[in-house]
């Protein structure tokens, strides 16, 4: 089974009714960024820090003469098991002075993202894939007529992300809900990168590599439901080492040659950037920083990178 796959139905998810098209487009990128369908680490599982940082979604970050801050591993889905915050997360929302996300929801950025997803020069997606593949793609999007109508105009990488999006879901994903809560409390919300920086990772793919990824995704479109279920179970068990192990297993089964390099840019390279950019918030202290859970574990994960910068990290359990 291959990592870039998506089912026609999802586990415990509701519908996107009432959300704008731009919000849906934003959700696609949130899915891809760390622990959605595309968030697979490009490295093998044998890493020295995997056992020490094997379990835990909330980590207290401390350093001498600094107020503690907190790192939260998220899952970019609208599943109620993820978005129903317990006392610990609700307590952090109340006590922390700021929230930092991978990227914020912003209508101007969403419009730029939407534009970047479109093919240019009157090209159409059905020029790159077969009639049968196009039929499977359209069938998979049958529950989203607006998306089905526009998919023929999308770049192959954008169609791959769209196919990886929950098909019959409603409600906000975890990141969006966190942003809404902090905004309602008049607390500042920051971002570690811009949506356009995320888009550029996909734009660097050659068109042939984009098409190869899309074709492999279409070929396995009905196979991911069990994988998603297992991913959710490991996330809810706070087994971040298990998430990394699971994801590396699926990566090894892909035949897309460009995938390891692409995923290094998507996960490990972004870890370095995010660790650097969160320093301002850590210096302020009492910050909540929320990123996809797959950014946390491993030798090149955020927990190890922050430790190397002199921070003490402890699994935070209220």
C-alpha positions in Angstrom: 0.0 0.0 0.0 1.2 3.5 -0.9 1.2 6.7 1.2 -0.4 9.0 -1.3 -3.8 7.3 -1.3 -7.2 8.3 -0.1 -10.5 6.4 0.4 -14.0 7.3 -0.8 -15.1 7.4 2.8 -13.4 8.3 6.0 -13.4 7.2 9.6 -15.6 9.2 12.0 -15.6 12.4 9.9 -18.4 14.8 9.2 -19.2 17.0 6.2 -17.7 20.3 5.0 -21.1 21.9 4.6 -21.1 25.6 5.3 -17.4 26.0 4.7 -16.1 28.2 1.9 -14.3 26.8 -1.1 -11.2 28.7 0.0 -11.4 27.1 3.5 -11.6 23.7 1.8 -8.5 24.5 -0.2 -6.7 25.5 2.9 -7.6 22.2 4.5 -6.0 20.4 1.7 -2.6 22.0 2.5 -3.1 21.3 6.2 -3.6 17.7 5.5 -0.4 17.5 3.4 1.8 19.4 5.9 2.6 16.8 8.6 0.2 14.2 9.7 -2.3 14.0 6.9 -2.1 11.6 4.0 1.1 13.1 2.5 3.0 13.6 5.7 5.5 10.8 5.5 9.0 11.0 6.8 11.7 10.3 4.3 14.0 8.4 6.8 14.2 4.9 8.1 12.9 4.2 11.6 16.2 3.3 13.2 16.9 6.5 15.1 18.5 6.9 18.5 15.9 9.4 19.9 12.9 7.4 18.9 12.5 5.7 22.2 13.0 8.8 24.4 10.5 10.7 22.4 8.2 7.8 21.6 5.0 8.8 23.3 3.3 12.2 24.0 1.4 14.8 22.0 2.0 17.7 24.4 5.5 18.7 25.5 6.7 21.3 28.0 9.6 23.3 26.6 11.9 24.8 29.3 15.2 26.7 29.5 16.9 28.6 32.3 15.6 32.2 32.7 12.7 31.6 30.3 9.0 31.0 31.0 7.9 27.5 29.8 6.1 27.1 26.5 4.3 24.1 25.1 4.5 22.1 21.9 1.3 20.3 20.7 1.3 17.6 18.0 -1.9 17.9 16.0 -3.7 15.8 13.4 -5.1 17.7 10.5 -8.6 16.1 10.4 -12.0 17.0 11.6 -12.6 13.7 13.4 -14.4 14.4 16.7 -12.0 12.2 18.6 -9.3 14.7 17.7 -11.2 18.0 17.8 -13.0 17.4 21.1 -10.4 19.0 23.4 -10.0 17.6 26.9 -9.1 19.4 30.1 -5.4 19.6 29.3 -5.7 21.3 25.9 -8.5 23.5 27.2 -6.3 24.5 30.1 -3.4 25.4 27.8 -5.8 27.5 25.6 -6.8 29.4 28.8 -3.3 29.9 30.2 -1.0 30.4 27.2 -0.5 34.0 25.9 -0.3 33.1 22.2 -0.8 30.4 19.6 1.6 29.5 16.8 0.5 27.3 13.9 2.2 26.0 10.9 0.1 28.4 8.8 -2.8 30.6 9.6 -6.2 30.7 7.9 -6.2 33.9 5.8 -8.5 34.7 2.9 -5.8 36.5 0.9 -3.4 33.6 1.2 -6.2 31.2 0.3 -6.9 33.1 -2.9 -3.2 32.9 -3.8 -3.1 29.2 -3.0 -6.2 28.7 -5.2 -4.5 30.5 -8.1 -1.3 28.5 -7.7 -3.2 25.2 -7.9 -4.5 25.9 -11.4 -2.9 24.7 -14.6 -1.8 27.4 -17.0 -1.8 28.0 -20.8 -5.2 26.3 -21.3 -3.8 23.0 -20.1 -6.2 20.4 -18.6 -5.6 17.5 -16.2 -7.1 15.0 -18.5 -4.2 15.6 -20.9 -1.8 14.0 -18.3 -3.8 10.9 -17.2 -5.9 8.3 -18.9 -9.6 8.4 -19.4 -10.0 5.6 -16.9 -7.9 7.4 -14.3 -9.9 10.5 -14.8 -13.1 8.6 -14.3 -11.8 7.1 -11.0 -10.8 10.6 -9.8 -14.2 12.1 -10.6 -16.0 9.2 -9.0 -13.9 9.7 -5.8 -15.0 13.3 -5.7 -18.7 12.6 -6.4 -19.7 13.8 -2.9 -18.1 17.2 -3.6 -19.7 18.4 -6.9 -17.9 21.8 -6.8 -14.5 20.1 -6.4 -15.4 17.5 -9.1 -16.2 20.3 -11.6 -12.9 22.1 -11.0 -10.5 19.2 -10.8 -9.9 19.1 -14.5 -8.3 22.5 -14.2 -5.9 21.5 -11.4 -2.2 20.8 -11.5 -1.5 17.1 -10.9 0.0 17.8 -7.4 -3.1 19.7 -6.5 -5.4 16.9 -7.7 -3.4 14.5 -5.6 -4.0 16.6 -2.5 -7.7 17.0 -3.3 -8.0 13.2 -3.6 -6.4 13.0 -0.2 -9.0 15.2 1.4 -11.8 13.8 3.6 -14.7 13.3 1.3 -17.8 13.6 3.4 -16.8 15.7 6.3 -18.0 18.8 8.2 -16.7 20.9 11.0 -13.3 22.4 11.6 -10.0 20.6 11.7 -8.0 20.7 14.9 -5.7 23.6 13.8 -8.6 25.8 12.7 -10.4 25.1 15.9 -7.4 26.2 18.0 -7.1 29.4 15.9 -10.7 30.2 16.5 -10.5 29.7 20.2 -7.4 31.9 20.6 -9.0 34.6 18.3 -12.1 34.6 20.4 -10.0 35.2 23.5 -8.2 38.1 21.7 -4.9 36.3 22.0 -2.4 36.6 19.1 -2.1 33.8 16.6 1.2 33.5 14.7 2.5 31.2 11.9 5.8 29.4 11.3 5.5 29.6 7.5 3.3 31.1 4.9 0.9 29.1 2.8 2.9 30.1 -0.3 6.0 28.5 1.2 4.1 25.3 1.5 2.9 25.6 -2.1 6.5 26.1 -3.3 7.4 22.6 -2.0 4.8 21.1 -4.5 5.7 23.6 -7.2 9.3 22.3 -7.2 8.1 18.9 -8.4 8.6 18.3 -12.1 5.3 17.8 -14.0 6.3 14.2 -14.7 6.8 13.5 -11.0 3.4 15.2 -10.2 1.7 12.9 -12.7 3.4 9.8 -11.3 2.2 10.6 -7.8 -1.3 11.3 -9.0 -1.5 8.0 -11.0 -0.2 6.0 -8.0 -2.7 7.8 -5.8 -5.6 7.0 -8.1 -4.5 3.3 -8.4 -4.8 2.9 -4.6 -7.7 5.2 -4.0 -9.8 2.6 -2.1 -7.1 1.3 0.1 -6.3 3.9 2.8 -9.3 3.5 5.1 -7.6 0.9 7.3 -4.4 2.9 7.3 -6.2 6.0 8.4 -7.9 4.1 11.2 -4.6 2.8 12.4 -3.1 6.3 12.1 -5.9 7.7 14.2 -5.6 4.9 16.8 -1.8 5.6 17.2 -2.4 9.3 17.4 -5.1 8.9 20.1 -2.7 6.6 21.9 -0.1 9.4 21.7 2.3 6.9 20.0 4.3 9.3 17.9 7.1 6.7 17.4 4.5 4.3 16.1 3.2 7.0 13.7 6.7 7.4 12.3 7.2 3.7 12.0 3.8 3.3 10.2 4.5 6.1 7.8 8.0 4.8 6.9 6.5 1.4 6.1 4.1 2.9 3.6 6.8 5.1 2.1 9.0 2.0 1.4 6.2 0.5 -0.7 5.8 3.5 -3.0 7.3 3.3 -6.5 7.5 7.1 -7.0 11.2 7.9 -7.4 10.8 11.5 -6.5 8.9 10.8 -3.3 11.8 10.6 -0.8 13.3 13.9 -1.9 9.8 15.5 -1.9 9.0 14.2 1.6 12.3 15.4 3.0 11.4 18.9 1.9 7.9 18.4 3.3 8.9 17.1 6.8 12.6 17.2 7.8 13.6 20.4 6.0 10.6 22.2 7.4 11.4 20.9 10.9 14.7 22.9 10.7 12.9 26.0 9.6 10.1 25.7 12.2 12.6 25.1 15.0 14.4 28.3 14.1 11.3 30.4 13.6 9.6 29.4 16.8 12.5 30.9 18.8 10.9 34.3 19.1 7.8 32.8 20.7 9.9 30.6 23.0 11.8 33.7 24.1 8.6 35.4 25.0 7.5 32.3 26.9 4.1 30.9 27.8 3.4 30.1 24.1 1.4 27.2 22.6 2.9 26.0 19.4 0.8 23.5 17.4 2.2 21.5 14.5 1.5 18.2 12.9 2.4 15.3 15.2 4.8 13.7 12.6 7.1 16.8 13.0 7.8 15.8 16.6 9.7 12.4 16.7 13.0 11.1 15.3 16.5 12.4 15.2 15.4 15.2 12.8 12.1 15.9 14.6 11.3 19.1 16.5 11.8 17.5 19.9 15.4 16.5 19.1 16.1 19.8 17.3 14.9 21.8 20.3 17.0 19.6 22.7 20.0 20.3 20.6 19.3 24.0 21.0 19.5 23.6 24.8 15.9 23.2 25.7 14.5 20.7 28.2 11.5 18.8 27.0 9.1 16.8 29.2 5.9 15.0 28.3 3.3 17.4 29.7 0.4 15.7 31.5 -1.8 17.9 33.7 
